[in-house]
């Protein structure tokens, strides 16, 4: 039994477990989302060699490849133009790497400061980020990549979606992190889906205890999200997004596959062998 026809399901690979995740993805015919090039030490090191090594490592993967872009201390649309220039440089670096690896999507956090509830901050932030992400979108488009903006601390979906609408670019889209939407927002997941649907191309899936942003298996006993319901709603969208199991361990990803209708490894012929 497998996923739906044409469905793109990926596994999240961090530097510490990338070999295990790639092996699991190859076994089940899935894609991989790389966290490797979100890490500042890698981006400041010999990243071209790391990209070449990663490309070799990914050779058995037949599914989609995506990247999680840099997010540590990133403040897109900052009032400080020196900060803005640094963030743009990091984002463009990630998009260059995506092009090298043949990755279709790079995920970037919006990093709105949700503790600032005043409307002036929100309006100014959105205005600045329309300009910032227009440049990101143009750069991504020139490289055949989609930049997908992910919710983190944003407490309602319009914070990001109004920026996407303002930019109005085919290479700038949304990534919905279901765990973040549940944990950091009082807005129901249904509303997040409905609001983001015009731009939604990608999702991050995991479960949490509604206390901490832990990345657990979809059926984790302490989890508060019902993925039988959530997955049905994702799949019912007019253009269902790709889905990354963003979890800390390959074991949790493996345990989550049955929720997606994946119960057996692919055969050699199914995997292009």
SVG drawing of the C-alpha trace seen along z (x, -y; Angstrom):
<svg xmlns="http://www.w3.org/2000/svg" viewBox="-11 -52 47 57">
<polyline fill="none" stroke="black" stroke-width="0.4" points="0.0,0.0 1.4,-3.4 0.7,-7.1 -1.8,-8.7 -1.0,-8.9 1.4,-11.8 1.8,-12.6 5.2,-13.9 6.2,-12.7 9.6,-13.6 11.7,-12.9 13.7,-15.5 17.4,-14.9 19.7,-16.8 23.5,-16.5 23.4,-14.0 21.1,-11.5 21.3,-12.3 22.6,-8.8 19.9,-7.0 17.2,-9.2 18.5,-8.9 18.5,-5.1 14.9,-5.1 13.8,-7.4 15.4,-5.2 13.9,-2.1 10.3,-3.6 10.7,-5.6 10.3,-9.0 12.0,-12.4 14.4,-14.2 14.3,-17.6 17.8,-18.7 18.5,-20.7 22.2,-20.6 22.3,-24.0 20.5,-25.8 23.5,-25.5 25.8,-28.6 29.0,-26.6 28.3,-24.7 27.4,-27.8 30.6,-29.5 32.7,-26.4 33.5,-24.6 29.8,-24.5 30.5,-23.7 32.3,-20.5 29.5,-19.7 27.0,-20.2 29.0,-17.9 29.2,-15.2 25.5,-15.6 24.6,-15.2 26.5,-11.9 24.8,-10.8 21.3,-11.6 21.9,-9.5 19.6,-6.6 16.7,-8.9 14.0,-8.9 11.6,-11.3 11.6,-15.1 14.5,-17.1 13.9,-20.2 16.0,-22.4 15.3,-24.0 17.0,-27.4 18.9,-29.3 16.8,-30.4 19.1,-31.0 18.9,-34.7 17.4,-35.5 15.3,-38.7 14.0,-39.2 12.6,-42.7 14.7,-44.2 14.7,-47.9 18.5,-47.6 19.8,-47.4 23.0,-45.7 21.0,-42.9 18.7,-42.8 21.8,-42.5 23.1,-39.6 19.8,-37.7 19.5,-38.3 23.0,-36.9 22.1,-33.8 18.8,-33.2 20.5,-33.6 23.2,-31.2 20.6,-28.6 18.9,-29.1 22.2,-28.7 22.7,-25.4 19.2,-24.3 19.9,-24.9 23.1,-22.8 21.3,-19.9 18.2,-20.0 16.0,-20.9 12.5,-22.2 11.7,-24.2 13.7,-26.1 11.8,-26.8 12.4,-30.1 11.0,-31.2 9.2,-34.5 10.4,-35.1 7.7,-37.7 8.1,-38.7 4.8,-37.5 5.2,-39.0 4.9,-42.5 1.1,-42.8 0.9,-46.4 -0.5,-47.0 2.2,-49.5 4.8,-46.8 2.7,-44.3 2.0,-46.9 5.6,-48.0 6.9,-44.4 4.6,-43.3 5.4,-46.3 9.2,-45.8 8.8,-42.0 6.9,-42.6 10.0,-44.3 12.4,-41.8 10.6,-38.7 10.0,-40.2 13.8,-40.2 14.0,-36.6 11.3,-35.5 13.1,-37.0 16.3,-35.3 14.6,-32.0 12.8,-32.3 16.0,-32.8 17.2,-29.5 14.1,-27.5 13.4,-27.1 10.4,-28.0 11.0,-29.9 8.3,-28.8 7.7,-31.0 7.1,-28.9 5.1,-30.0 6.9,-29.8 5.6,-32.2 3.0,-33.9 -0.3,-33.9 -2.5,-34.1 -2.1,-33.1 -2.7,-36.5 0.6,-37.8 2.5,-35.8 -0.3,-35.4 -0.7,-39.2 3.0,-39.4 2.6,-36.6 -0.4,-38.4 1.6,-41.7 4.6,-40.0 2.3,-38.0 5.1,-36.0 4.9,-32.3 8.3,-31.5 7.1,-32.7 4.8,-30.4 3.8,-29.1 5.0,-26.2 2.5,-25.4 4.1,-23.9 1.1,-22.2 2.8,-21.8 3.7,-25.5 0.2,-26.6 -1.2,-24.5 1.3,-25.5 1.8,-29.2 -1.6,-30.2 -5.2,-30.0 -6.5,-29.9 -7.8,-26.4 -5.7,-24.4 -8.7,-24.5 -8.5,-28.3 -4.7,-28.1 -5.3,-25.7 -8.1,-27.8 -6.2,-31.0 -2.9,-29.6 -4.4,-27.4 -3.8,-29.9 -0.1,-29.8 0.4,-26.5 3.0,-24.2 4.6,-22.4 4.0,-21.3 5.9,-20.2 4.2,-17.5 4.9,-16.3 3.1,-16.1 3.7,-17.9 2.3,-18.0 1.0,-21.6 3.7,-22.8 7.0,-22.6 7.9,-22.6 9.0,-18.9 9.0,-17.0 7.4,-13.7 5.8,-10.9 2.3,-11.6 0.8,-9.1 2.9,-9.9 0.8,-9.1 1.5,-12.5 0.6,-14.3 -2.4,-16.6 -2.9,-16.7 -5.2,-14.2 -3.4,-13.5 -6.1,-11.2 -8.2,-14.3 -5.5,-16.7 -4.1,-14.6 -7.6,-14.1 -8.0,-17.9 -4.6,-18.4 -5.4,-15.8 -8.8,-17.4 -7.2,-20.7 -7.5,-21.6 -3.7,-21.5 -2.4,-19.2 1.0,-20.2 4.1,-18.1 4.6,-16.8 7.7,-16.5 7.8,-14.4 9.9,-16.8 10.9,-14.7 14.1,-14.3 14.6,-10.5 14.3,-8.2 12.4,-5.8 9.6,-8.4 9.4,-9.0 9.2,-5.2 6.4,-4.9 4.5,-7.7 4.5,-6.3 1.3,-4.2 -0.7,-7.4 0.2,-8.3 -0.8,-4.9 2.8,-3.7 3.2,-0.3 5.8,1.5 9.1,0.7 9.0,0.2 10.3,2.9 13.4,2.3 11.3,1.7 9.1,-0.8 12.2,-2.7 13.7,-2.8 16.1,0.2"/>
</svg>
